[in-house]
Amino acid sequence: MNWREHIATSLSIEPDDFDAVPFNQHGGLGKAYQLFGEQLPKLLNELNEVLAA
């Protein structure tokens, strides 16, 4: 399953998801924090709100 399929089927993304395929194949939660820093939790919240709408 790729990240698009994961998001489409679960309609959300949580920090724990980064430890699973396909996210862990691209650096996992550590890479996400490296890229987005302290903004990651806010970004995930906003993403999940849009996905649930």
N, C-alpha and C positions, 0 to 999 in steps of 0.2 A: 504494500500500500504506500502510495506517495503522500506528501503533505497535503496536497489538494484533496485527495480522497479522504484523508483523516478528518480534515476540517469539515468537509461536506457531510460526512456521516455522523460526526459527533456534535457539530454545530457549536463547538467551543474548543478552546485550547487552554490547558492548565500547565503550570510549571512541571508537574510530574510527567506530562506528555513528552517533554524533551528528553527523557531517559529511554524512550521507546523508539522503534523504527517508525517513521523514517528520520525523525529529528536527530537521534543519536548518531546517525551516519554522517551528519554535518556538524558535529561538535557538541550537540546536546545543549543542556541548560547553561553550561559554562560559556559556550560560544554565544548564546543569546545574550547573556549578561555582558560579555565582552563587547558585543555590538551595540546594545541598547542601554547598558548600565542601569542606573537607578530608575530609569523610565520604563523598564520592562514590565513591572506589575501594572502600571497605569496603561501601558500599551495593550497588554493582554485584556484588561478590563474593558477598554474601549472596543477592542476587536470582538470580544464576546458579546457585548451589547449589540453591535451591528449584526453579528451573525444570528443572534436570537430574534432580531426584529423581522 
